[in-house]
């Protein structure tokens, strides 16, 4: 660092004019006497010419150096910066110029840090303006001092914010990475930062590999690499990285959640369960117990799920998320009383969740369990209003309309869904059921046949859910073909075909499906077969305490009398107005 006081006195600081002044007092030699008048005049002129100052900006530099020591406020920092810029503009020698630029870079970095700190407290346009000021200061800082690593990293982070320049991030982090070659820990962090902006997965992976190698303790490097590996479906490698993260940070639920979700998506629930169990062994946490409870619920292991939720609540007794999940589980177990108790406890712990979607969905389920269909419909409509395009919410509302004996409202919803997705077998089946309930048998048959066509061939090797869906559609189609009072739509041959398929797909274990098989045989005049399967339907119904046991017995009596069964199945539309959301019953 070079600093020259302007008022110091030394021989080296004397000008040529001073030497001339001193020489005037010395004796004149004979050699000097011999000089010509012209030569004397030339020498006199040369001696009187001032020496060119190599540091005209020295005074400003000296003042900036002193001012920098105590500068604290933004105005003081601006004064220092202005003095340094003035010094550089006036001119400095190489050494002083290098020093001035280094100091100016430091001052500009400090200014940018002030802008960035203020930006975090600002909002809207002011926040954007402060970020732009910080970026401008940083760019000027590195132009003056290209070795300012901290400025490059700050440039990258600010450009990662919405509206930033991703190319600037890559450029700044690349320079920082080069400057940090002797500091592997900091270089590792910079490599992770650059990886965030890489569009090419190979380049991103190369940066993350280098980051992990440079600093084996960089959790962010392993976490980011695990996320990329999951995206690339390399689950085994991802789990290996996640285990390194979780070994250092057992409570990192974001990491575990991503891994668990990926394993679940790949139908590897046992591995997901194992990962959570490993985390819980390292350090129990309410989040991990809650996550494992969700997996247990998905496998219908309600006792295990309840045990985990109880442990989670023991750790965090007033955690609203856990209380809501335990309420959901209680409804799965038909325990409405416990569900309502947890629901109220969650609201008491966090009243602000009253309008959260999870809260509204749970409230709707409780209303449905208590047969308060109008309340359930109101909440379902609230959820749909929040996300009008959500398929699940649209279909749930339609189902509730059907349960509340408002099939025409359900048909309207199903029709709009099918306009967007005309090959959706499940929705075709649901609309067919609703059409059947309003007595439009011909349209119902059309929907059922389309649904069966979309499902395609379904056999014993299909997954249970697909088999159940196919069995249900075949059964309903067979029923209307065998029992419709409308002779123009009845078709005994088709009815028998679809009924036999439904019975086969359900392994001859469903009372209502065996009832349909009997009706199809009766329609074809095969009353012995009709009586045989009708008796089995009644037997199963009695064992299961079937809600339609009386009708099953009436069907059997009809077949014994050699009479086919007829059923119009027309629902009377519920005309009672649905109350507004403000009139909901307090759950």
C-alpha positions in Angstrom: 0.0 0.0 0.0 1.6 3.3 -1.1 0.9 6.5 0.7 2.9 9.8 0.2 2.1 12.9 2.3 2.0 15.9 0.1 3.8 18.2 2.5 6.9 16.0 3.3 10.3 17.4 2.6 13.2 15.5 1.1 15.9 15.9 -1.4 14.1 13.7 -3.8 11.0 16.0 -3.6 12.8 19.2 -4.6 12.1 20.5 -8.1 14.8 21.5 -10.6 13.9 25.1 -9.9 15.1 24.6 -6.3 18.4 23.4 -7.6 18.8 26.5 -9.8 18.0 28.6 -6.7 20.8 26.9 -4.7 23.3 27.2 -7.6 22.9 30.9 -7.8 24.8 31.2 -4.5 27.7 29.1 -5.6 30.9 30.7 -7.1 31.1 30.9 -10.9 33.8 28.6 -12.5 36.0 29.5 -15.5 34.3 26.8 -17.5 31.0 28.6 -16.9 32.5 31.9 -17.8 33.6 30.5 -21.1 30.0 29.6 -22.2 28.3 31.6 -24.9 25.4 33.8 -24.1 23.1 31.7 -26.3 24.1 28.5 -24.5 23.6 30.2 -21.1 20.2 31.3 -22.1 19.2 27.8 -23.3 20.4 26.2 -20.1 18.6 28.8 -18.1 15.4 28.0 -20.0 15.9 24.2 -19.4 16.6 24.7 -15.8 13.4 26.7 -15.3 11.0 24.1 -16.9 8.9 22.3 -14.2 9.1 18.4 -13.9 5.9 16.6 -15.1 4.0 15.1 -12.0 3.6 11.3 -12.4 0.7 11.3 -9.8 -1.6 14.2 -10.4 -4.4 12.3 -8.6 -2.2 11.7 -5.5 -3.9 14.3 -3.4 -7.4 12.8 -4.0 -6.0 9.3 -3.3 -4.4 10.5 0.0 -7.7 12.1 1.1 -9.7 9.0 0.1 -7.3 6.8 2.1 -7.8 8.8 5.2 -11.5 9.1 4.8 -11.9 5.4 4.2 -10.7 4.6 7.7 -13.7 6.1 9.5 -16.3 6.0 6.7 -19.5 4.3 7.9 -22.6 6.0 6.4 -23.7 5.7 2.9 -22.9 9.3 2.2 -19.4 8.9 3.6 -18.8 5.8 1.4 -20.0 7.7 -1.6 -17.5 10.5 -0.8 -14.7 7.9 -0.7 -15.7 6.4 -4.0 -15.9 9.8 -5.6 -12.4 10.7 -4.4 -11.0 7.4 -5.7 -12.7 7.9 -9.1 -11.3 11.4 -9.3 -7.8 10.2 -8.4 -7.9 7.6 -11.2 -9.3 10.1 -13.7 -6.6 12.7 -12.9 -3.9 10.0 -13.2 -1.8 7.8 -11.0 1.3 5.7 -11.5 0.9 1.9 -11.9 1.3 1.1 -8.2 -1.0 3.8 -6.9 -3.6 3.1 -9.7 -3.7 -0.6 -8.6 -4.1 0.4 -5.0 -6.9 2.9 -5.8 -8.8 0.4 -7.9 -8.6 -2.3 -5.1 -9.9 0.2 -2.6 -12.7 1.3 -4.9 -13.7 -2.3 -5.5 -13.9 -2.8 -1.7 -16.0 0.4 -1.2 -18.4 -0.6 -4.0 -18.8 -4.1 -2.6 -19.7 -2.6 0.8 -22.2 -0.3 -0.9 -23.8 -3.2 -2.7 -24.1 -5.1 0.6 -26.0 -2.1 2.0 -28.4 -2.1 -1.0 -28.9 -5.9 -0.7 -29.7 -5.6 3.0 -32.2 -2.8 2.4 -33.7 -4.8 -0.5 -34.8 -7.6 1.9 -36.9 -5.1 3.8 -38.4 -3.4 0.8 -41.3 -4.5 -1.5 -42.4 -4.1 -5.1 -40.7 -1.5 -7.3 -38.4 -0.3 -4.5 -37.0 -3.8 -4.1 -36.3 -4.1 -7.8 -34.6 -0.6 -7.8 -32.4 -1.6 -4.8 -31.4 -4.8 -6.5 -30.5 -3.0 -9.7 -28.3 -0.5 -7.7 -26.6 -3.4 -5.9 -25.9 -5.2 -9.2 -24.5 -2.0 -10.8 -22.2 -1.4 -7.8 -21.0 -5.0 -8.0 -20.3 -4.9 -11.7 -18.3 -1.7 -11.2 -16.5 -3.3 -8.2 -15.3 -6.3 -10.2 -14.3 -4.1 -13.1 -12.0 -2.3 -10.7 -10.9 -5.4 -8.8 -11.3 -8.6 -10.9 -10.1 -10.7 -7.9 -13.0 -9.7 -5.7 -14.5 -13.2 -5.1 -17.2 -12.1 -2.7 -18.5 -9.7 -5.3 -18.8 -12.4 -8.0 -20.7 -14.7 -5.6 -23.1 -11.8 -4.6 -23.6 -11.0 -8.3 -24.6 -14.7 -8.8 -27.0 -14.8 -5.9 -28.8 -11.6 -6.8 -29.2 -12.8 -10.4 -30.8 -16.0 -9.1 -33.7 -13.9 -7.9 -36.8 -13.6 -10.1 -36.1 -11.4 -13.0 -32.3 -12.0 -12.8 -29.9 -12.9 -15.6 -29.0 -16.6 -15.6 -26.2 -16.0 -18.0 -24.7 -13.5 -15.5 -24.9 -16.2 -12.8 -22.9 -18.6 -14.9 -20.3 -16.0 -15.7 -19.9 -14.7 -12.2 -19.7 -18.2 -10.6 -17.2 -19.4 -13.2 -14.9 -16.5 -12.3 -15.4 -17.2 -8.6 -14.6 -20.9 -9.1 -11.4 -20.0 -10.9 -10.3 -17.6 -8.1 -11.2 -20.2 -5.4 -8.9 -23.0 -6.7 -6.9 -22.8 -3.5 -10.0 -22.8 -1.3 -11.9 -26.1 -1.9 -14.7 -25.5 0.6 -15.7 -22.1 -0.9 -15.1 -23.4 -4.4 -17.5 -26.3 -3.7 -20.2 -23.8 -2.7 -19.6 -21.8 -5.9 -19.9 -25.0 -8.0 -23.3 -25.7 -6.4 -24.4 -22.2 -7.2 -23.4 -22.5 -10.8 -25.1 -25.9 -11.1 -28.4 -24.2 -10.3 -28.3 -22.4 -13.6 -27.1 -25.2 -15.8 -29.8 -26.2 -18.3 -27.8 -29.2 -19.5 -28.1 -32.1 -17.1 -24.6 -33.4 -17.9 -23.0 -30.0 -17.1 -25.1 -29.7 -14.0 -24.0 -33.2 -12.9 -20.3 -32.3 -13.6 -20.5 -29.3 -11.4 -22.2 -31.2 -8.6 -19.7 -34.0 -8.8 -16.9 -31.5 -8.6 -18.5 -29.8 -5.7 -18.9 -33.1 -3.8 -15.3 -34.0 -4.5 -14.0 -30.5 -3.5 -15.8 -30.6 -0.1 -17.2 -34.0 1.1 -18.9 -32.1 3.9 -21.0 -29.9 1.6 -24.5 -31.1 2.3 -26.0 -28.8 -0.3 -23.9 -30.5 -3.0 -25.1 -34.0 -2.1 -28.7 -32.8 -1.7 -28.7 -31.1 -5.1 -27.1 -34.1 -6.7 -29.7 -36.4 -5.1 -32.5 -34.3 -6.5 -31.0 -34.5 -10.0 -30.4 -38.2 -9.7 -34.1 -38.7 -8.7 -35.1 -36.6 -11.7 -33.0 -38.9 -13.9 -34.6 -42.0 -12.2 -31.3 -43.2 -10.7 -32.9 -43.9 -7.4 -30.1 -46.0 -5.9 -27.5 -43.3 -6.4 -29.9 -40.7 -5.1 -30.6 -42.7 -2.0 -26.8 -43.1 -1.4 -26.4 -39.3 -1.5 -29.5 -38.7 0.6 -28.2 -41.0 3.3 -25.0 -38.9 3.5 -27.2 -35.8 3.9 -29.4 -37.4 6.5 -26.4 -38.7 8.4 -25.3 -35.1 9.0 -28.8 -33.6 9.2 -31.3 -36.3 10.3 -34.2 -33.7 10.5 -33.9 -32.6 6.9 -37.5 -33.4 5.9 -37.3 -31.7 2.5 -34.6 -34.2 1.4 -36.4 -37.2 2.9 -39.7 -36.0 1.5 -38.4 -35.9 -2.1 -36.8 -39.3 -1.8 -39.9 -40.9 -0.2 -42.2 -39.4 -2.9 -40.0 -40.7 -5.7 -39.9 -44.2 -4.2 -43.7 -44.1 -3.8 -44.1 -43.0 -7.4 -42.0 -46.0 -8.4 -44.2 -48.2 -6.2 -41.2 -48.9 -3.9 -43.1 -48.2 -0.7 -41.1 -50.7 1.4 -37.9 -48.8 0.5 -39.5 -45.5 1.3 -40.6 -46.9 4.7 -37.1 -48.2 5.3 -35.6 -44.7 4.6 -37.9 -43.0 7.0 -37.3 -45.7 9.7 -33.5 -45.1 9.3 -34.1 -41.4 9.8 -36.2 -42.0 12.9 -33.5 -44.3 14.3 -31.0 -41.5 13.9 -33.2 -38.8 15.4 -37.0 -39.1 16.0 -39.0 -36.1 14.7 -42.7 -35.4 14.3 -42.3 -34.8 10.6 -40.9 -38.2 9.9 -43.5 -40.0 12.1 -46.2 -38.0 10.2 -44.7 -39.0 6.8 -44.5 -42.7 7.8 -48.1 -42.5 9.0 -49.2 -41.4 5.5 -47.5 -44.4 4.0 -49.1 -46.7 6.5 -52.5 -45.2 5.6 -51.9 -45.8 1.9 -51.4 -49.5 2.7 -54.5 -49.6 5.0 -52.4 -50.2 8.0 -54.4 -48.0 10.2 -53.2 -49.2 13.6 -49.5 -48.5 12.6 -50.5 -45.1 11.2 -52.3 -44.1 14.4 -49.3 -45.2 16.5 -47.0 -43.0 14.5 -49.3 -40.0 14.6 -49.6 -40.4 18.4 -45.8 -40.3 18.6 -45.7 -37.2 16.5 -48.3 -35.5 18.7 -46.3 -36.5 21.8 -43.3 -34.6 20.4 -45.4 -31.6 19.2 -48.8 -31.7 21.0 -50.3 -28.7 19.2 -49.0 -29.3 15.7 -52.1 -28.6 13.5 -50.9 -30.7 10.5 -50.6 -33.8 12.6 -53.9 -33.3 14.3 -55.6 -32.9 11.0 -54.0 -36.1 9.7 -55.1 -38.0 12.8 -58.6 -36.7 12.2 -58.4 -38.0 8.6 -57.3 -41.4 9.9 -60.1 -41.4 12.4 -62.6 -41.0 9.6 -60.9 -43.9 7.8 -61.7 -45.9 10.9 -65.3 -44.6 11.0 -64.5 -42.8 14.3 -66.3 -39.5 13.7 -66.1 -38.4 17.3 -62.3 -38.6 17.5 -62.1 -36.9 14.1 -64.1 -33.9 15.3 -62.1 -33.7 18.5 -58.8 -33.5 16.6 -60.3 -31.1 14.0 -61.3 -28.7 16.8 -58.0 -29.0 18.5 -56.2 -28.1 15.3 -58.3 -25.0 14.9 -57.8 -24.0 18.5 -54.0 -24.4 18.0 -53.9 -22.5 14.7 -57.2 -20.6 14.0 -55.7 -19.2 10.8 -56.0 -22.6 9.1 -59.8 -22.3 9.0 -59.6 -21.4 5.3 -56.8 -23.8 4.4 -57.8 -26.3 1.8 -56.8 -29.3 4.0 -59.2 -28.0 6.7 -62.1 -27.5 4.3 -61.6 -30.9 2.8 -61.6 -32.5 6.2 -64.7 -30.6 7.3 -66.5 -31.8 4.1 -65.6 -35.4 5.0 -66.9 -35.0 8.5 -70.2 -33.6 7.2 -70.5 -36.5 4.8 -69.9 -39.0 7.6 -72.7 -37.3 9.5 -74.9 -37.4 6.4 -75.0 -33.6 6.3 -74.8 -33.7 2.5 -75.6 -30.0 2.0 -72.7 -29.0 4.2 -70.4 -31.4 2.4 -71.5 -30.1 -1.0 -70.9 -26.5 0.1 -67.3 -27.3 1.2 -66.7 -29.3 -2.0 -67.8 -26.3 -4.0 -65.5 -24.0 -2.0 -62.6 -26.3 -2.9 -63.6 -26.4 -6.5 -63.8 -22.6 -6.7 -60.2 -22.4 -5.5 -59.1 -24.8 -8.3 -61.8 -24.9 -11.0 -59.8 -27.2 -13.3 -59.1 -29.8 -10.7 -60.5 -33.1 -11.9 -60.7 -34.8 -8.5 -62.6 -31.9 -7.0 -65.1 -31.8 -9.9 -65.8 -35.5 -9.6 -66.1 -35.3 -5.8 -68.7 -32.6 -6.1 -70.6 -34.7 -8.7 -70.5 -37.7 -6.4 -71.9 -35.7 -3.6 -74.7 -34.4 -5.8 -75.6 -38.0 -6.7 -75.6 -39.0 -3.0 -77.9 -36.1 -2.2 -80.3 -37.3 -4.9 -79.4 -34.5 -7.3 -78.3 -36.7 -10.3 -79.0 -34.1 -12.9 -76.4 -31.7 -11.3 -74.0 -34.6 -11.3 -74.7 -35.3 -15.0 -73.9 -31.7 -15.8 -70.5 -32.0 -14.2 -69.7 -35.4 -15.8 -70.7 -34.0 -19.2 -68.3 -31.0 -18.9 -65.5 -33.4 -17.8 -66.2 -35.7 -20.8 -66.1 -32.8 -23.2 -62.4 -32.4 -22.2 -61.7 -36.1 -21.7 -64.2 -38.2 -23.8 -62.3 -41.5 -23.2 -62.3 -41.4 -19.4 -63.8 -44.8 -18.6 -64.4 -44.0 -14.9 -66.4 -40.8 -15.7 -68.3 -42.6 -18.5 -69.3 -45.2 -15.9 -70.3 -42.5 -13.3 -72.4 -40.6 -15.8 -74.0 -43.9 -16.9 -75.0 -44.6 -13.3 -76.5 -41.0 -13.0 -78.4 -41.4 -16.2 -79.7 -44.8 -15.0 -81.0 -43.1 -11.8 -83.0 -40.6 -13.8 -84.5 -43.3 -16.0 -82.5 -42.6 -19.2 -81.6 -46.2 -19.8 -80.7 -45.9 -23.5 -78.1 -43.1 -22.7 -76.8 -45.1 -19.7 -76.2 -48.2 -21.9 -74.3 -46.0 -24.4 -72.0 -44.7 -21.7 -71.4 -48.1 -20.2 -70.5 -49.6 -23.6 -68.1 -46.8 -24.3 -66.5 -47.3 -20.9 -66.0 -51.0 -21.5 -64.4 -50.2 -24.9 -62.0 -47.8 -23.4 -61.0 -50.2 -20.6 -60.2 -52.9 -23.2 -59.6 -56.5 -22.3 -59.5 -57.1 -18.5 -58.5 -60.5 -17.1 -57.5 -62.1 -13.9 -53.9 -60.8 -14.3 -55.0 -57.1 -14.1 -54.4 -55.2 -10.9 -57.2 -55.4 -8.4 -58.4 -51.8 -8.9 -58.8 -52.2 -12.7 -60.6 -55.5 -12.2 -63.0 -54.0 -9.7 -63.7 -51.1 -12.1 -64.3 -53.4 -15.0 -66.5 -55.7 -12.9 -68.6 -52.7 -11.8 -69.2 -51.4 -15.3 -70.0 -54.8 -16.8 -72.4 -55.4 -13.9 -74.3 -52.2 -14.3 -74.6 -52.6 -18.1 -75.8 -56.2 -17.6 -78.3 -55.1 -15.0 -80.0 -52.4 -17.2 -80.0 -54.8 -20.2 -81.7 -57.5 -18.2 -84.1 -55.5 -16.0 -85.1 -52.3 -17.8 -88.9 -52.0 -18.2 -88.2 -50.5 -21.6 -88.4 -53.5 -23.9 -86.6 -51.6 -26.7 -83.3 -51.5 -24.6 -83.4 -55.0 -23.1 -81.1 -57.6 -24.5 -80.9 -60.9 -22.6 -78.0 -62.2 -24.7 -75.8 -59.2 -24.1 -76.9 -59.0 -20.5 -75.7 -62.6 -19.8 -72.4 -61.9 -21.5 -71.6 -58.8 -19.4 -72.9 -60.4 -16.2 -70.7 -63.5 -16.6 -67.7 -61.2 -17.2 -68.5 -59.2 -14.1 -68.9 -62.3 -11.9 -65.7 -63.8 -13.2 -63.7 -60.5 -12.5 -65.1 -60.4 -9.0 -64.4 -64.1 -8.4 -68.1 -64.8 -7.8 -67.9 -63.2 -4.3 -70.1 -60.1 -4.7 -73.8 -60.4 -3.8 -75.0 -57.6 -6.0 -73.0 -59.0 -9.0 -74.4 -62.5 -8.5 -77.9 -60.9 -8.3 -77.2 -59.4 -11.8 -76.1 -62.7 -13.2 -79.3 -64.3 -12.0 -81.4 -61.5 -13.6 -79.6 -62.0 -16.9 -80.4 -65.8 -16.8 -84.0 -65.0 -15.9 -84.3 -62.6 -18.9 -83.2 -65.5 -21.1 -85.7 -67.8 -19.6 -83.0 -69.9 -17.7 -84.8 -69.8 -14.4 -83.0 -72.8 -12.9 -79.7 -70.9 -13.3 -81.4 -67.7 -12.1 -82.6 -69.4 -8.9 -79.1 -71.0 -8.3 -77.2 -67.7 -8.5 -80.0 -65.7 -6.8 -79.8 -68.1 -3.8 -76.0 -67.5 -3.6 -76.5 -63.8 -3.7 -79.0 -64.0 -0.8 -76.6 -66.2 1.2 -73.7 -63.7 0.7 -76.0 -60.8 1.5 -77.1 -62.4 4.7 -73.5 -63.0 5.8 -72.5 -59.4 4.9 -75.6 -57.9 6.3 -76.2 -56.4 2.8 -78.2 -53.2 2.8 -80.4 -54.5 -0.1 -81.1 -58.0 1.4 -84.8 -57.5 1.2 -84.6 -56.8 -2.6 -82.3 -59.8 -3.1 -84.9 -62.0 -1.4 -87.7 -60.5 -3.5 -85.7 -61.2 -6.7 -85.2 -64.9 -5.7 -89.0 -65.3 -5.1 -89.7 -63.8 -8.6 -87.3 -66.3 -10.3 -88.8 -69.2 -8.3 -92.1 -68.0 -9.8 -90.4 -68.0 -13.3 -90.8 -64.2 -13.6 -87.9 -62.0 -14.8 -87.1 -58.9 -12.7 -87.9 -55.4 -13.8 -86.6 -52.2 -12.3 -87.1 -48.7 -13.6 -84.7 -47.2 -11.0 -85.7 -43.6 -11.3 -84.5 -41.2 -8.6 -86.8 -38.3 -7.6 -84.7 -35.1 -7.8 -84.0 -33.5 -4.4 -85.5 -30.0 -4.8 -84.5 -28.7 -1.4 -82.2 -25.6 -1.8 -78.6 -26.0 -0.6 -77.8 -23.5 2.1 -75.0 -21.0 1.5 -71.5 -21.5 3.0 -72.3 -18.9 5.7 -75.0 -21.2 7.0 -72.8 -24.3 7.5 -73.3 -26.3 10.6 -70.4 -25.9 13.0 -68.4 -29.1 12.8 
